[in-house]
Amino acid sequence: MLFVKKDIKKLLSVMIPILVAQVSTAGVTFINTTMAGHAGADDLAGVSVGAGLFYPLLASIIGLLMAGTPLMAQLIGRKERESLPFIVRSGMVIGLSVWALFTAAYFFFIDDLLASLALEAAVEHIARYYLMTMIGVVFFLALMIPLRCLTDTAGSTSISMKLFLMAPVINGIFNYLFIYGHGGMPALGGIGAGLATMMTYGFLLGLFLLVVMKSKDLGGRQIFSSLALRSKDLREYLVVGVPSGLSIFMEMSLFSLIIVFLSRYGTDALAAYQIADNFASLVYMLPVSCSMALTILIATAVGAGDMTLARRYKKAGFVVAMGGAMMTASFTVLFRNSIGSVYTDDAAVALIAGQFLIYSAGWQLFDAISTPIQGILRGLKDTRISFVLMVLAYWGGCFPMSLFLDSHTALGADSFWLGLDFGVGCSAFLMILRLLYVERKLDGRPMPSLSWFLSLIPGRKTAPAAVYAISLQRNIKKAEELLDLWTAMEEKLSMLMQEIKESEVDIYEALGRILPIRLSLLTDLHLSIIGHASRAYIP
């Protein structure tokens, strides 16, 4: 019990600064949207469209670059600090490569992309140049994220916390200058919000560089005294990072697609979904911060060859995550009506949101299992299979279940929330299985066979070959039935998409009903809380 308390205290000392840094990062976009809204409706719409297009991609890029954390932590555990500069440089090279691709994609595809959205001329102009400023944001983050990985592992997570705490204040000052045109600066409106964001991250990069260069423990001079790279570091960075980035993108695509299907239930349901989803995103900062802290601690312990300590951190992580989830889920259920009222004064929307928040509570409990395990596996540099399992849970479980409930029951919009709960539950179950497999493999124990699982069934005896043949035929028949069901669901999906198209429901009308009330505490914040964007691993 003494060790559990000690380990929980250590975990919280790493986790809390990460949580504060996440909240500060979210505050930047919240301030952007709030101040752009005061500049005018077109400015708010342009920033919202630009952020909606950009932040899923940005979250994926950050998920990729944060792969430096487990790589550096394991090196520190193995007492190989001299290799840290190679990892930092590898991350920067990968980040700059992504920045070059993003820049090229902007200039090649921006015209076609905006034309496909059929925006008003003023909104399109703001969205176009807002996204242009995001080129600078990607550039600064490409260099800053590997440095953050270094400070979090070789230094302390409190370093990035202190630096990110400055971000909302700095961003607010730049917004004041460039959105409204004070201090002799041009009044750029929504475009100024993008410029302010770019300058804020440029300022933060300068602070990280200053901290790294002045610290002997972080070895800043060794990082920039050479341009040498090692192919094994680049390869390992990509092996760990690419699945994380892709998992973020795949999940965010699913959430965006669900909004499209909900549109046929009217703007009340859409607005209520945004409220419940945004609140869940805010709460999700807790387990994802725990996940990130576990990655650092477990990777360091594994690098040092101390698997006993790694298992203790694992137990502490589950205690913290489940304890937090029980409190937040209880709060969500008990105060669901009050939560809806915080976001909107529309009684009908708040009532529907209260119903959705009950499903959100279940989501939080499953996340408290799945998300920490993702951090544990990342600390073990096991990300590829985890990515496949996540895609299977969401696109093979959540989405089909949502469509099935929507088309075969009278649950209406609730179908999609039940589908989300089912998907997160599947993710939790699959992550548990993966963790058990990885631990067994690390211990050198033989992998359990199918016969071993069958032997666990009470009273089961080994069946003759004829019985297995009959069982095989039954399985084939069930597979054929599933294929028929999938074909029917595809037809139903086509019909639903046609209904949505014919109904001509404006998806953004729901946001318009809520944003003026609470100045965009919704989708933009949801997209920027790089915690939810990931449901995997982002700052």
Secondary structure as GFF3:
##gff-version 3
##sequence-region A 1 539
A	DSSP	alpha_helix	2	39	.	.	.	ID=ss1
A	DSSP	alpha_helix	41	65	.	.	.	ID=ss2
A	DSSP	alpha_helix	68	77	.	.	.	ID=ss3
A	DSSP	three_ten_helix	81	83	.	.	.	ID=ss4
A	DSSP	alpha_helix	84	117	.	.	.	ID=ss5
A	DSSP	alpha_helix	121	150	.	.	.	ID=ss6
A	DSSP	pi_helix	151	155	.	.	.	ID=ss7
A	DSSP	alpha_helix	157	178	.	.	.	ID=ss8
A	DSSP	alpha_helix	190	214	.	.	.	ID=ss9
A	DSSP	alpha_helix	220	224	.	.	.	ID=ss10
A	DSSP	alpha_helix	231	262	.	.	.	ID=ss11
A	DSSP	three_ten_helix	263	265	.	.	.	ID=ss12
A	DSSP	alpha_helix	267	303	.	.	.	ID=ss13
A	DSSP	alpha_helix	307	334	.	.	.	ID=ss14
A	DSSP	alpha_helix	336	343	.	.	.	ID=ss15
A	DSSP	alpha_helix	347	379	.	.	.	ID=ss16
A	DSSP	alpha_helix	384	393	.	.	.	ID=ss17
A	DSSP	pi_helix	394	398	.	.	.	ID=ss18
A	DSSP	alpha_helix	399	408	.	.	.	ID=ss19
A	DSSP	alpha_helix	414	442	.	.	.	ID=ss20
A	DSSP	alpha_helix	450	455	.	.	.	ID=ss21
A	DSSP	alpha_helix	465	503	.	.	.	ID=ss22
A	DSSP	alpha_helix	509	518	.	.	.	ID=ss23
A	DSSP	alpha_helix	523	528	.	.	.	ID=ss24
A	DSSP	alpha_helix	530	534	.	.	.	ID=ss25
###
